[in-house]
Each structure stands twice: as structure tokens, then as C-alpha cells.
Amino acid sequence: MPSDRLTARRRELQRQMEEANDRICANGRDLKKAFQQWVNAAHEDGLLAFLAQLADCYGRLVQRTPVDTGRARAGWHIEGEPSEWKPAPGEYEKAKAEAAAVISQEVLKLEDLSKADVIYIMNNVEYILPLEAGWSRQSSGFWALFLSELSSQLEKAAERSRRGNP
């Protein structure tokens, strides 16, 4: 569930890479310039591809989090630094009823964090670990599944990239 801006930016970067790749160069300086433009666009596209995969998996993580009051689901957040943030009581109901809106709000943060060295996905609700371990009858293992899915999707993306199919 990457944002429309992220998807549009990736399309633009892929267009730039094609343009640089198709450029006819008259000399070494032109070739170097075209190559550098391609490398810069490819680097940013790879980063945005990662963020798109992260956003997709994050959305499923939030959806899979067991819901009683909505507090655990509302507790998921994305930041560039560790924090002790916890959802306010009024946010529980929104997360319970409108998970897609909560997910979209957090996924938008990924665009701002695109240059960050580390992206933190956190949930500071006190009982999130017991929920992960099976405390709820609704579901368990949602964090482990998130990590497994993200790893699998990134491996598939890397394989597609090696084959030349971004």
C-alpha cells in the first residue's frame, strides 16, 4: 500500500533511467554524465522499491494485529528514531474501525524517512509481546509473519533485479 506519490516518483525515476540508457553519447564526458544520471536514478528507485515493500508489509502487520479495544493496533508507528510513544485513548476506536486510515497516515512517514539510515517500526503497548506469543485467541505471530514476508519480498525483488526485471 505505497502512497501514490511514492509510486509516481518511481515511475519518473524509471523513465529517467530509460532516458539515460537510450542516450547517444558523443564523448566520454557525455557517457559519464549519462551513466551517473542512471546510477543516481537507480539508487533512488531501489530505495523507494524497498519502502514500497515495507509499506505493503506494514499494512498487513497492522491488519493482523488482534483487536479488542484497538489499542494494540493503534500502537504501531513508524519513526526515524526510537520513541516511547503510545496511542492516546481516543485513537483506539479509530484504529479498530478504520485501520486503512491509520496505516495510510503512518505509511506517509516513509517518504520523509527515505533518506534515513534506520527506520523503526514500533509498538510500545505493554502487552504487544504477549499478543505476539499467542495471548489472544484472534491471532499470534503477526510480527514474525511481517518479518518473514518482508524478507521474502525483498529476496524476490533482488532476484527480479538480478534478472533485469525490476
C-alpha positions in Angstrom: 0.0 0.0 0.0 2.7 2.5 -1.0 1.5 6.1 -1.4 0.6 7.5 -4.8 3.5 10.0 -4.6 5.9 7.1 -4.0 4.6 5.2 -7.0 4.7 8.3 -9.2 8.2 9.1 -8.2 9.3 5.5 -9.0 7.8 5.8 -12.5 9.6 9.1 -13.0 12.9 7.5 -11.9 12.4 4.5 -14.2 11.7 6.9 -17.1 14.9 8.8 -16.2 16.9 5.5 -16.2 15.5 4.6 -19.6 16.3 8.0 -21.0 19.9 7.8 -19.7 20.2 4.3 -21.0 19.0 5.3 -24.5 21.1 8.4 -24.7 23.6 8.5 -27.6 26.8 10.0 -26.2 29.3 11.8 -28.4 32.2 11.6 -26.0 33.4 10.2 -22.7 32.1 13.2 -20.7 28.6 12.7 -22.1 28.8 9.0 -21.3 30.0 9.7 -17.8 27.1 12.1 -17.3 24.5 9.7 -18.6 26.0 6.9 -16.5 25.9 9.0 -13.4 22.3 10.0 -14.0 21.3 6.4 -14.5 23.2 5.3 -11.3 21.6 8.1 -9.2 18.1 7.3 -10.5 18.6 3.5 -10.0 19.8 4.1 -6.4 16.8 6.2 -5.5 14.5 3.8 -7.3 15.9 0.9 -5.3 15.4 2.7 -2.1 11.8 3.6 -3.0 11.2 0.0 -4.0 12.3 -1.1 -0.6 10.0 1.5 1.0 7.1 0.3 -1.1 7.7 -3.3 0.1 8.0 -2.1 3.7 4.7 -0.1 3.4 2.9 -3.2 1.9 4.1 -5.5 4.7 3.4 -2.8 7.4 -0.2 -2.6 6.3 -0.7 -6.3 6.7 1.1 -6.2 10.1 -1.4 -3.7 11.4 -4.4 -5.5 9.9 -3.2 -8.8 11.5 -2.8 -7.3 15.0 -5.5 -8.7 17.2 -8.3 -6.2 18.0 -10.3 -5.9 21.2 -10.1 -2.2 22.2 -8.0 -1.3 19.2 -5.1 -0.2 21.4 -2.6 -2.7 20.1 -3.4 -1.9 16.5 -3.2 1.8 17.2 0.2 1.3 18.8 2.0 0.6 15.6 4.0 3.5 14.3 6.9 4.4 12.0 9.7 6.7 13.1 13.3 7.6 12.3 14.3 7.4 16.0 13.2 5.1 18.8 10.4 6.5 20.9 8.2 5.7 23.9 5.1 6.9 22.1 1.8 5.2 22.9 -1.6 5.8 21.4 -4.0 8.1 23.2 -7.3 6.6 24.3 -9.3 8.4 21.6 -7.1 6.8 18.9 -8.1 3.2 19.8 -11.5 3.4 18.2 -10.2 4.9 15.0 -7.6 2.1 14.7 -10.3 -0.5 15.4 -12.8 0.9 12.9 -10.6 2.5 10.2 -7.3 0.5 10.1 -6.7 1.7 6.5 -6.6 5.3 7.6 -4.2 4.6 10.4 -2.0 2.6 8.0 -2.0 5.4 5.4 -1.1 8.0 8.0 2.0 6.0 9.1 3.0 5.0 5.5 3.2 8.6 4.6 6.0 9.0 7.1 8.1 6.6 5.0 8.5 9.2 2.3 10.0 11.6 4.9 12.3 8.8 6.1 13.5 7.9 2.7 17.0 9.3 3.5 17.2 7.9 7.0 19.8 5.3 7.9 17.3 3.4 10.1 13.5 3.1 10.0 11.9 2.0 13.2 8.6 0.1 13.3 7.5 0.1 16.9 4.7 -0.8 19.2 5.1 0.3 22.8 1.8 -1.1 24.1 2.8 -3.1 27.2 1.1 -6.3 26.1 2.2 -6.5 22.4 4.8 -9.3 23.1 2.2 -11.5 24.9 -0.2 -10.9 21.9 2.6 -11.9 19.5 3.2 -15.0 21.6 -0.4 -16.1 21.5 -2.2 -14.4 24.3 -5.1 -13.5 22.0 -7.4 -16.2 20.5 -7.7 -14.0 17.4 -4.1 -14.3 16.1 -0.5 -14.6 17.1 2.8 -14.4 15.3 1.9 -11.2 13.4 5.3 -9.6 13.9 7.2 -12.8 12.9 5.0 -13.1 9.8 5.7 -9.4 9.0 9.5 -10.1 9.2 9.2 -13.3 7.2 7.1 -11.6 4.5 9.3 -8.6 4.2 12.4 -10.8 3.9 10.8 -12.9 1.3 9.5 -9.9 -0.8 13.0 -8.3 -0.7 14.6 -11.5 -1.8 12.2 -11.8 -4.7 12.8 -8.2 -5.6 16.5 -8.7 -5.6 16.1 -11.8 -7.8 14.0 -9.9 -10.3 16.6 -7.2 -10.3 19.4 -9.7 -11.0 17.4 -11.0 -13.9 16.8 -7.5 -15.2 13.0 -7.3 -14.4 12.5 -4.6 -11.8 
